């Protein structure tokens, strides 16, 4: 008689790997934190943390680096979701970094606070003594993230050296660090954007409404659609208009573009993502268009 076999589906295999990573961090490191933006990837991280550690509380707090230029819908979702879970939320403020002189506000119509988040993030990690930070980065998003390991080590200045990464063989992770260093950990590194949306649909997870098609006043700049907001200064020739759009990624309003879309349901979003041939950051993030190596440059400085 043949022994019964049990095979995980693609999504359940990814889920199992991510849960293993989160439990490994909780066992190896002393003071982890989960970075939460209110976006789809960090929403998936919250669900994975529930599956890894419930019925107890998370063995770490949740932290959001707030630029002050976030989408209001996302901030409302952040507060409500963390309130429902009953988990501790730490908000690290870029505005406070500017007010204290730790960061300098950019000026002009193309100004953004996106890069300033690095100072705020590193200051918060040092203030709270965190030695590990979970993030929702994925390899398929951008070339710098494609070569970053699941355990991404940062020196005592918070910087990443892509030439000094540790091997990760047979699902073994070495979290040993010296005082002052920390690890960025990416449990869903091997997921794709389509995997994330299929998981959200399968789990019935709620996401902020900006991920679905809605009418919004926008303007076009450099081939991207930006929301009209107090945080963006229009340049001569830029005219606002109303369009049916949605967002593929959630970031600072000053550097995150929308895409024209009629996808108003999870099923429609999944179908749309399955058919696209452009990455989400390539289509909608101005901060990755500054130079060819914009993301890697920011990560070397300590960015997410």
Steps between C-alpha positions, in 0.01 A plus 500: 500500500645833394545764764272800455672808363423860585605782270468869577360735239726774366351764731504273805866416437582872489294553816683218681840643405401848623363369830822302551704818444293702745525233770874469438545874558290489817723218628839641393469875555412688818301806387336467157248745354257465208505794259148581385408751230133408460580361155414158361836339579502606864135394529611152394780516761239571769299194399815286497589629848152404618547147367850478647424623853128495580322447736769698685605857433767570241846476664580839347334839443389641164660821371401743225737765367259785427625752243211739570415468129320167515163425344225577758318177408811300591549672836136435591543135406826474699345625823184294464676174410755521782217587739311189392807282557574661835870529421733783602559759227805728498486797262837648402448846354704650215357841596658465845833415334471821294398711801795371704748570220579132440359519145475787251177557310535498121359801315344553159226333293683164496577496871435175686540372853557145384878500545471682834336186643844341532605741777171453685514122467858468623437739790194297606693171480772647721256665743306178562799268482357284220737235367273372221237663281250307288426660164272414209758536221492242219764397248274564200455869582837642399853390405663599832240306693548204267855447626424562867474200733208419730725591797652834392772613739555866585814634668504728803426794267193318363662459160476201262801356318382274215849345480487380861185288499485165679407174327151364567513126431233242581276758673770568759535864610788641701375791707817554700584870527720730706375778725369791294432290190156378395332280242229590250292188441279446194271197554318547167814562296420205271140609434390685187245780478254246360568263792423782744167582338399135468581451869297809595207362300534149644525629858227762455725779627387861502722757326474881477246616239766674286603157371170482311380713210348831610448848362786732600630838391844443352760666276764355270872542556783304336252243370348435844168599657532678834216582736428868545595575862641776722834316492558542126560829319378511142743608228393729216308298243380234745120496505296294750231268366279226641569139408417148617824385665638266762837458672726198463729605783457725804762761578552871550242697295780709352666207319226238453306490176163348420403284201185537296278208585144373522591218745260549788515152658769263622427265210538783247826614659641144485404477132659840429827409674515164322489681165743785572857499368630796703616474863307700759797718598607544140154629410413707805802608710682822409761442772635203302545712186751747643793287375546144373621400848263718705366217719841349567643840588221555755536150644873549548411806711257300715170518308237227542 
